[in-house]
Amino acid sequence: EQLMEEKKMKTIKFMVEYGAWPLWILDKDGFVIDTKMPEEWSDNKVLEGTLNKIQSLYESEFVNDGREFRFVGFKAPKEYDDYVELIKSARSQILKNLPSDWTFIDEVNDGK
């Protein structure tokens, strides 16, 4: 049983934050190793594209012009709806591709 716990070292956290990629790779102690696509998924261009769109839409909710940084939200309800659909799609793709010995932490609030 301890051997199985030892093998389950890779953790993927799905989380949006300004200026950071939405996938976080954590070590066994929960510390961030990097925010990028895991090497094992480097050829998954569909997931990569979905995550890029999520990050772009998320960051469009902020003003960051060098003088001020503030949250302004989505400009239209359709932008929010698109964002929610992208979140659902990414979550589904992540879970579909997640190896059984990896841990998944979902910290994305899709408002539902």
C-alpha positions in Angstrom: 0.0 0.0 0.0 2.8 2.4 0.8 4.4 1.6 -2.6 1.2 2.7 -4.3 1.2 5.9 -2.3 4.9 6.5 -3.2 4.1 6.2 -6.9 1.2 8.6 -6.7 3.5 11.6 -6.7 2.3 13.7 -9.7 -0.5 16.1 -8.9 -2.3 18.3 -11.4 -4.2 21.3 -10.1 -6.7 23.1 -12.4 -6.8 26.7 -11.2 -7.0 30.1 -12.9 -4.9 33.0 -11.7 -3.9 36.2 -13.4 -0.6 35.7 -15.2 -0.3 31.9 -14.6 -1.1 28.9 -16.8 -4.3 27.1 -15.7 -2.6 23.7 -15.1 -0.3 23.5 -12.1 2.1 20.6 -11.6 2.7 20.0 -7.9 5.2 17.8 -6.1 4.3 15.2 -3.5 4.3 17.8 -0.8 1.9 20.1 -2.7 4.5 22.7 -3.8 4.3 24.1 -7.3 6.9 22.6 -9.6 5.6 24.5 -12.7 2.5 25.9 -14.4 2.5 24.3 -17.8 1.2 21.2 -19.7 2.7 18.0 -18.3 5.3 16.6 -20.6 3.1 13.5 -21.0 0.4 15.7 -22.6 2.7 17.8 -24.8 1.1 16.5 -28.0 -2.5 17.3 -26.8 -3.0 20.5 -28.8 -6.8 20.4 -28.2 -6.4 20.7 -24.4 -3.6 23.2 -24.8 -5.8 25.4 -27.0 -8.7 25.2 -24.6 -6.5 26.2 -21.7 -5.1 29.1 -23.7 -8.6 30.3 -24.4 -9.6 30.0 -20.7 -6.5 32.0 -19.6 -7.2 34.7 -22.3 -10.8 35.1 -21.3 -10.0 35.1 -17.6 -7.3 37.8 -18.0 -9.7 39.9 -20.1 -11.7 40.4 -16.8 -8.9 42.6 -15.5 -7.5 46.0 -16.3 -3.7 46.0 -16.1 -2.3 49.0 -17.8 0.8 49.7 -15.7 -1.0 52.3 -13.6 -3.8 50.2 -12.2 -4.7 46.6 -11.8 -8.4 45.8 -11.1 -11.1 43.3 -11.7 -13.8 44.5 -14.2 -15.5 41.2 -15.0 -16.8 40.0 -18.4 -18.0 42.6 -20.8 -21.0 40.5 -21.9 -23.0 37.5 -20.7 -21.9 35.5 -23.8 -18.2 35.9 -22.7 -19.1 34.3 -19.3 -21.1 31.5 -21.0 -18.2 30.8 -23.3 -15.8 30.7 -20.4 -18.0 28.3 -18.5 -18.2 26.0 -21.5 -14.4 26.1 -21.9 -14.0 25.2 -18.2 -16.3 22.2 -18.6 -14.5 21.1 -21.8 -11.0 21.4 -20.2 -12.1 19.6 -17.0 -13.5 16.7 -19.1 -10.3 16.5 -21.2 -8.1 16.6 -18.1 -10.1 13.8 -16.5 -10.1 11.7 -19.7 -6.3 12.0 -20.0 -5.5 11.7 -16.3 -3.4 8.6 -15.6 -4.7 6.5 -12.7 -1.6 7.2 -10.6 -2.0 11.0 -10.8 -4.0 13.1 -8.4 -6.4 15.8 -9.7 -7.3 19.0 -7.7 -10.0 21.1 -9.3 -10.1 24.7 -8.0 -11.9 26.3 -10.9 -15.2 27.8 -10.1 -17.4 27.7 -13.1 -20.4 29.3 -11.4 -22.5 26.2 -11.5 
